[in-house]
Amino acid sequence: MVVLTARSENTKPQGRLTMQTVEIGSETLCLRSLDWDRDRFDIEFGLQNGTTYNSFLVQAEKTALIDTSHRKFQELYLDALTGLIDLSTLDYLIISHTEPDHSGLVKEVLQLAPQVTVVGAKVAIQFLQNMVHQPFQSLIVKNGDRLNLGNGHELEFVSAPNLHWPDTIFTYDAKTRILFTCDAFGMHYCNDYTFDEDPELIEADFKYYYDCLMAPNARSVLSAIKRIDKLDVGIIATGHGPLLQHHLSNWVNCYQQWSQEQAKTDTLVALFYSEDYGYSDQLARAIAHGIQRNGVAVELVDLSDAEPHEVRELVNQAAGLVIGMPSQSNQNAHAALSTILAAAHNKQAIGLFETGGGEDEPIYPLRNKFQEIGLTEAFPPILIKEPPTQITEQMCDEAGTDIGQWLTRDRTIKQIKALDNDLERALGRLSSGLYIMTARKGDVKSAMLASWVMQASMNPLGVAVAVAKDRAIESLLHVGDRFILNVLEEDNYQSLMKHFLKRFSPGADRFAGIKTYSASNGCPILADALAYMECEVTMRMECSDHWIIYSNVQTGRVAKIDALTAVHHRKVGNHY
């Protein structure tokens, strides 16, 4: 085992970083990047025991690198990697998924190994093209595809979307019986032991990691476990923490049990699409993102290879159905549609979208059949006549948000009615101003009425805004995004508030009929606002049903010096 150590010049934020290189199977090495002192992982959860980022190298007749590492390990990781292999001979770079903690050094590897073929799911390759901004050779793989490296190392790929990114794949090497799973079955735990020798040391971190990352996608976990059940697995090589070998069946059984319990309580949408037809997968994932924003589970099913009994069982469990139109010549997909129609019932919500493949099944005859059964249409049919744009994807995201909100409406109403005690009435006495956030990213624009706003820092000047997770604008408020905080004027806000409180159909122009002009950051400023501030998002914090968006304020202007900000008074604290 080789160990490399480094300490950042600024030791407080970065802490101690070390590398391990360990042989874990025939012609197979693990490069473990150990981050001993990390105390928080993104915004998702605090860490008690640091973390590791695991990468793997298979050196047979052909050579494959599986994942890279976090950017903070750039020097250590590349030194270790180039000490093991001449990168000009690297054949494949397999991307389990594109989250930066695993793909943070892909660009550097491509610069050192421009001949390499990048292997990943279709959506992973698309993500990478937007991340590295340079051409590269690629190989798109699907569930069941194989890649022969020679010397008995035949890699089989297992689709595992939403664990915990939409582009996740597992990789199984039949020769070594190693299953490379990236985030799944991992944990944030840092020590010198490569494997799970002492389960008592790590079981709490294993469960905590599952609860934070995997529990929201419990059905996807169950689907992945079902796909790997046929494999003879001897080691689960995870992307974080120790590799699993000594207590393998126990760890997998825990995932299965926890996910089965979680799935029983989920409100579920079954989303049917055609993986290799038109733009079906791209649009389906945008809709799924909007649905999940409401805390609703989504199970994606490819109509092309769906089993009738599985379709029937899923439809029986689902509260909502979303269907992307398949090709008219896809017989298996049409059999699946017949099964869906036979199993659907009038308590479900339905949404339909075209997929732009050139010979889509007509959408309106199918829509009529669902209406005859009595299903509620959660969003109007989405019609695709040209390649999707940012605006199309935003429309799909908003359509998903609509069906998610429809399915959780009873929960929202119950929450509003349930609490009306002294504490809630006291909390309601917290007054706040009235504001409208306006944002633009590329061709996509959005807006929302906001009241939970406060100045959060003086140097630099910063504001914090609480944004409900089910708001469509949330997808335009990630770190680096920009928006305008428009301040509404006392006695002159009713028309703007009424306009932005109304329900917009997916893709509708929220600024139609509203006077705006463009800020220097490209976002719309409301002409009738009392004041405005141009903001850039620098941090997000998850708070139950809201995101706290912290932003630096870059410039601003007041239109009426003597006017006052509109104030919002509530009576109770459990709803706006």
Beta strands, then each sheet from edge to edge (+ up, - down):
strand 1: 2-7
strand 2: 16-25
strand 3: 28-35
strand 4: 40-41
strand 5: 45-46
strand 6: 51-59
strand 7: 63-66
strand 8: 92-94
strand 9: 117-120
strand 10: 137-140
strand 11: 146-148
strand 12: 154-159
strand 13: 169-173
strand 14: 178-182
strand 15: 235-238
strand 16: 268-273
strand 17: 297-302
strand 18: 320-324
strand 19: 349-353
strand 20: 376-377
strand 21: 432-433
strand 22: 435-441
strand 23: 444-450
strand 24: 453-458
strand 25: 461-468
strand 26: 482-487
strand 27: 516-518
strand 28: 524-526
strand 29: 531-543
strand 30: 546-558
strand 31: 567-568
sheet 1: 1+ 2- 3+ 6- 7+ 8+ 9+ 10+
sheet 2: 4+ 5-
sheet 3: 11+ 12- 13+ 14- 15-
sheet 4: 17+ 16+ 18+ 19+ 20+
sheet 5: 21+ 31-
sheet 6: 23+ 22- 26+ 29- 30+ 25- 24+
sheet 7: 27+ 28-
end
